[in-house]
Amino acid sequence: MRISVLAVGRLKAGPEKLLAEDYRTRIEGLGRKAGITKFSVNEAAESRGGTAAARMAEEALFFTRTVAPHAFTIALDERAKPLASASFAALLRGHIDGGTADLAFLIGGPDGHASSTRERAELLLSFGPMTWPHRLVRVMLLEQIYRAVTIMVNHPYHRA
């Protein structure tokens, strides 16, 4: 299965970028054993639209244009339901075993996702009710994908 992370906002040099690159490298390495054939991260600049609605609509176009056709899409949204790490790993395992070719995670900009993006997503996922900066959300998502991979391959990283 190919996994892509589509994120509004570009990571600048600094600790978040270093962590993101570290987890990306780990996912690419160990992910093959779990059935992840390709892992990618695509960024788009934050919209400079004059209103929140205009910004979200412009960012929604990025998702529409970038998500692989027929990909299972998961939009990160603070209002959604959270999953425990083991449940998240089971979700990924189910898609790998079920033959899902592409799975895309969508991280919106500071205004969140447009309603069209939320409606098109097959799953809305939260990291809790708190609001997180998108650069930290990206690192948290990459860490959870890596943790899911370690759970799937029985690596000792995850200790529940």
N, C-alpha and C positions, 0 to 999 in steps of 0.2 A: 504494500500500500504506500502511496505517496502522501506525505503530510506537508501542508504549507501553512505558514503563519503569515497572515496579511495584516499589516499594522499601519495605522495612520500615525505619522510622526516618525522622525528619523532620530536614531540614537546618535548622540555626539560622543566624541572621545571622553572616556571617564569610566567610573566603576561599573555602571549599568551595562555599558557596551562590552566591557571585559567579561562580566558575568554571562551576558547573553552569548557571546562568542564561545565561552567555555562550555556552556550547556549545549549549544548547537553542535560543537565538535563531539561532545560525549554522545548526543543523540545519534549523530551520523555514524559513529563507531559501533556502539552497542545495539543501535536500532535494527541493524541488519539481522541480528540473531532473533529479533522479535517479529520480523516480517515487514519492517519499514524499508522500502527500497530506495526512497528519495525523501530528503527533508530540505525544505527551503523556507527562507524568510524574505518577504517582499515588503518594502516600505513605500509609503506615499507621503508627500509633504502635507502638513495640515492645511486645510483650506483657509483662504483669506477672505471668504465671503463675508458680507456685511452683517448677516444675522445667523443665529444658530441654525435655523432651518436651512438656509442657503449653504452653510458649511456642511451640515450633515448630508444634504442632497448631493453635493459635489463629492464628498467622501464615499457615499453610497455608489457613485459611478465607478470609483476605483475598485470597489469590491465586485461589482457586476462585471467589469472588464477583466479582472484578474483571476477570479475563482475559476478553476477548471470546470468544464462542462460536466454535469452530473455529479459533482463533488458533494459529499455530505458536509454541510456547513454548520459550524458551531460559532455563534456570536457570543463574545464575552459581554456580560451586562450585569451591573450591580443589583438589578431588580430580579434577576433570575434565581434559580435554585442552585445551591452549592452541591458539590459532590465530594465525598471522602476520596482520598488518594486511591484506595483499593477499588472503589467503584469507578473512578476515572480510568484506571488501568483495565478494568473489566470492559468498559465501554470501548476502549481502543482495541482490546483483544477481540471483542465481538465483531468489530468492523474488519479487522485483519482476517479473522477466520471466516467471516461472511462474504468475503470477496469484494469489499469496497475498494475501488481503485484509487480514489482521491478523497482526502479529508482535509478541509480547510478551517482554520481558526481565524476569526475576524476580531481585530482589536480596533475599536473606534477611536476617534479623536476626543478632545476635551469635552465636547458637547454630547458625546455618546453616539449611538447608532440612529440612523433615520428609521422611521417606522417600516419602510420598505425592506430594509436590511433585516430588521428583527422578524418581519413576517416571512421572509424567504428562508431564514435559517431553520434548519431542522431541529436544532437544540440551542437553547439559551443557557449559558453557564455563568455562574458567579463565583468570585473568590470571597464572598461574604458581602454584607450590607454596607461596609465602609466604601468610600470612594478612594481609589488608588490612582496615582499618576500613571499615564499609559506606559511610560518607560519602565516602571516597576512591574506593572502588569505583564509586560512582555517577558521580563526575567522570571517572574513567578510562573507564567505559563510554560516557558521552556524548562524550568526546573520540574514542574509537574509532569511534563511529557517525558523527561528523562527518568523521573521517579517511576512513572508507569512502565517504561521500558525495563527498568531494573526489576520491578515486580514480575513482569511477564517472563523474564529470563532467570528468575531466582537469584539475582545478584544481591549481595548483602547490604547495598546502599540503603534500602528501605527496611526499617525495623519497626514493625507495628506492635 
